[in-house]
Amino acid sequence: MQNKITKVPINIVDLDSSGFHITVFAKASRFKLNLLIDTGASKSIFDINHKAFASFDLVQLDDDIKSSGINAEISGINAAIIPNFKIGDMRVTDMPALFMPFEHINNVYIELEKKPIAGIIGGDFLLKYDAIIDYESKELILKIK
């Protein structure tokens, strides 16, 4: 069976003198999500306070999450299942996910007059779907297996 490919438009966000971020839109629970793509983050994680996740049955994890990136160890993490997640033409049902507050991240985005983010797509998701970031065509290419 051949893999299908979905191409998702990416946004290159200019953070002034701080560099650039890549964001992409997705949907969960009928809500549009602005997500940061972070190839240096080992785990994907979502904003626990976003309205898309308000009705989720969250479970507090006992252990801190080890992650590569700026926050090498993240505490106060919750887990839940996202019943319907859509990115491009790809639908993921019952996607296990991690959650934490994003106030510290979104405060920086708001200061820079950028749209707040609802989550970070990390290496776990990017590897699972053989992601390619095509800067020239401004697309995130994912293989649907």
N, C-alpha and C positions, 0 to 999 in steps of 0.2 A: 504494500500500500504506500502510495506517495504522500509525502507531507504537503499540506497546504501552507501557503505563506500569506500573512497579512502585513500590510504596510500602514503604519500609523504615523501621521504627521507629528513632528516634534517642533518645539519652540526653543530657540536659543535665547536665553534670558541674559541680558547684559547687566552685570552687577557693578557697573561703573569701574572703579579701580580694583575691585575684588575679583574680577574675572567673569566667567560665564557659567551658567547652569543650563541643563537641558530639562525641559518639562514636556509632559504629554498629557492628553486628556483621556480619561477612562470613565466608566460608569459603575456604580454599585448601588443597589437598593433604589434605583430610579434617579439617583443623584449624580450629577456631573462632578468628577474629581480632577483637580489639577495635581499631577504627581511629578515629583522630582525623580529623574533617572540618575542614580548614583552608582557608577561602576566600581567604586571603592568601598561601598557598603556591602557587607557579606549577606545581610538579611534585609528583606523588604519589611517595612513597618508602616502603620497607618495612624492617623491622628485620632485618638480615643474620643476627642470632643467634637469631631465632625458629625453633622446631622445625619449623614448616610449610615453611621454606625450606632446611632442612639438606642436602637431597640435590640442590639445584639446581647447575647448572654456571654458576658466576658468572664474569664477565669483568670485570676491573678496567679502569675507564675511564681513559684518559691525561689527559683534560682535566677541570678542575674544572667543576662544573655551576653555571651562573648561575641564581639563583632570586630571586624577589621574596620578601620576608619578612625575618624576623630574621636568618637565615643567608643573606646575599646571595650568598655563594660557598661551596659545599660541596665539600670534597675527600675523597678516599678512597672514591669512589663505585664501586659494582659494578653490573653489569646482568645480567639473566637474563630468561627467559620463564617466567611463571606458567602452567602448562598448563591449570589449571581454577580459575577464580575465580568465586565466587558471592556476590552481594549481593542480598537480597530474592529475587525470582523471576528475576533476570537472571543468566545464565551467560555468562562471557567465557572463550573458549578462546585459548590461546597469547597471553596478554597481556604485552607487553613491560613490564618493570618495573625500577626502580632500587632499590638496597639500600645501607644504611649501618648502622653500629652505633647503637642507640638508648639506650645506657646513660645518657647525660646527660639525656634526656627522661624515661626511666622512673625514674631516681633521684628526680626531683621528684615524679612521680606516687606513688611508694612513700612518700615523706616525707609527702605529703598523704593517705595511706591510700586511694589510688585504685588501680583496676585498671590494670596496665601496658598500654601500647599496642603493637601489632605493626606499625603503619604509619600513614601520613598520606595521606588522600585530598585531593589538591590540585586546583587550577584546571584542569589538563589533563583529568582524569577528569570533573570536574563540568561543564565546558563540552561535552565530547564527548557526554555523556548528558543535556544540557539540564536539569541538576539544579535543583530548587527545594527550599529548606529551609523547611518549614512549621512554625514554632514553636508555633502554636496546637494543631495536631493531633499535634505531635512526630513528624513524618515527613520523610524524605528522599525526594523524588519524582524518579524517573529515567525517561527515555524510552528504550525498547529499540528501536533502529533496525533 
